[in-house]
Amino acid sequence: TVKIGVLNVQGAVSEHAIHVSKVGAEPVLVKHADDLTGLHGLILPGGESTTIGKLIRKYGLFEPIIEASQQGLPIFGTCAGMILLAKRIEGSEEPHLALMDVLVNRNSFGRQRDSFEADIFVEGMNQDPFPAVFIRAPHVVKAGQGVQILATLDDRIVAVRENHLLATAFHPELTDDLRMHQYFKQMAESYQAK
Ligand code: GLN
């Protein structure tokens, strides 16, 4: 079976784990470096990126996650997870894991739209719109050359892929649509096959 870790320090952890099971992979909660052993993929959930950034350092996960990424482990960041992956954060904030060649803006959809749902088209999926839930969501302001843009909303980039890294500004774990998790499971399967 394909084993997909869900970073378990803060945020929407159980929802991701349930989606991972529903697509037929085995979810593994990740709180310590040992938990990364034998994984074929890792999900960084939404929550609060500053808090999660501090906790991954506190639990000794910061370096091990970077090393796992260097070995090609597929990583999927949602919302705060997208901010954790970004190499650059607008407003000269220090980046966290700094793995993905994107510049992100935090909380970019404005107060009056603190949270909302929108139907978006995601590249590489069938034509049915994806019900995307945005909660104080970031967006990608600039994507590097190797970054594939998978979805936009009102001209803002909200889903990206760079090789083994996947990120969405929205929360695919909060709706019944399993296609983002299926997509990531396929990335995990190709890693497992190597
Ligand atoms: N805006 C939040 C942050 O900066 C992310 C919000 C979310 O993950 N729902 O961390």
Boltz pocket constraint, residues with backbone or C-beta under 6 A from the ligand:
constraints:
  - pocket:
      binder: B
      contacts: [[A, 45], [A, 46], [A, 47], [A, 48], [A, 49], [A, 50], [A, 78], [A, 79], [A, 80], [A, 81], [A, 83], [A, 106], [A, 107], [A, 135], [A, 136], [A, 137], [A, 138]]
      max_distance: 6.0
